[in-house]
């Protein structure tokens, strides 16, 4: 699982980005059992997303036992709340704006 988690997250982020979705991801700040951390997700997303990260204290349930003894079913940790918004894509204008306006006006005049 550790080898696949990073690629799976990249795929998920890519799909969300193509669909222009906003996303909120909560993830342990420290390394999780799949090998990823909140910082890893921020790093994977940084090229295509505007990112805001908040850290909150949390109690994580491992679903693996009680809070007593060695199993440690619940443990305190810091959780990253990662807010993702797709970065805006800039469009380059290759013609001076006044020429674009003149052409647009000409098209309106001929279509009337």
C-alpha positions in Angstrom: 0.0 0.0 0.0 2.8 2.4 0.8 4.2 2.3 -2.7 0.8 3.0 -4.3 -0.6 5.7 -1.9 1.4 8.6 -3.5 0.4 7.7 -7.1 -3.2 7.2 -6.0 -3.3 10.6 -4.4 -1.7 12.2 -7.5 -4.4 10.6 -9.6 -7.2 11.8 -7.3 -5.8 15.4 -7.2 -5.4 15.3 -11.0 -9.0 14.3 -11.5 -10.3 16.9 -9.1 -8.2 19.5 -10.8 -9.5 18.7 -14.3 -13.1 19.0 -13.0 -12.3 22.4 -11.4 -13.3 21.1 -7.9 -12.5 22.6 -4.6 -11.5 20.1 -2.1 -11.0 19.7 1.7 -8.6 16.9 2.7 -8.1 15.9 6.3 -5.0 13.8 7.0 -2.7 13.1 9.9 0.2 15.6 10.0 2.6 12.8 10.7 3.2 9.8 8.4 0.1 7.6 8.2 0.2 3.8 7.7 0.1 4.3 3.9 3.3 6.4 4.0 1.8 9.8 3.3 1.6 12.8 5.6 -0.3 16.1 5.3 2.9 17.7 4.2 3.3 15.1 1.4 -0.2 15.9 0.1 0.6 19.7 0.2 3.7 19.0 -1.8 1.8 16.8 -4.4 -0.8 19.5 -4.8 1.4 22.7 -4.8 1.8 23.0 -8.5 -1.9 23.0 -9.5 -3.7 24.2 -6.4 -3.9 27.2 -4.1 -3.5 25.7 -0.7 -4.5 26.7 2.8 -3.6 24.4 5.6 -4.9 24.4 9.2 -3.7 22.1 12.0 -6.0 20.9 14.7 -5.6 18.6 17.6 -7.5 15.4 17.1 -8.0 11.9 18.5 -7.5 9.3 15.9 -9.2 5.9 16.1 -7.2 3.0 14.6 -10.3 0.7 14.9 -7.8 -1.7 16.2 -8.4 -2.1 19.9 -9.2 -0.3 23.1 -7.5 2.8 24.4 -5.9 0.7 27.1 -2.9 -1.6 26.8 -0.5 -1.9 23.9 -3.2 -1.9 21.1 -3.8 1.9 21.5 -7.2 2.1 19.7 -7.3 5.9 20.1 -4.3 8.3 20.1 -3.9 12.0 20.1 -2.4 13.6 17.0 -2.3 16.7 15.0 -4.5 16.6 11.9 -3.9 18.7 8.8 -7.0 20.2 7.3 -6.0 21.0 3.7 -8.1 23.4 1.6 -7.5 23.1 -2.1 -8.7 25.5 -4.8 -7.7 25.1 -8.4 -5.1 27.7 -9.5 -6.4 30.0 -12.2 -4.8 29.6 -15.6 -3.6 32.7 -17.2 -4.4 33.2 -20.9 -1.9 35.1 -23.0 -3.2 37.7 -25.4 -1.1 37.7 -28.5 -2.7 40.7 -30.3 -3.0 44.2 -28.9 -6.3 44.7 -27.2 -7.3 47.6 -29.4 -7.1 45.3 -32.5 -9.2 42.7 -30.8 -11.9 45.3 -30.0 -11.9 46.7 -33.6 -12.3 43.1 -35.0 -15.1 42.4 -32.6 -16.9 45.7 -33.6 -16.4 44.8 -37.3 -18.0 41.4 -36.8 -20.9 43.0 -35.0 -21.4 45.5 -37.8 -21.4 42.8 -40.5 -23.7 40.5 -38.6 -26.4 43.1 -38.0 
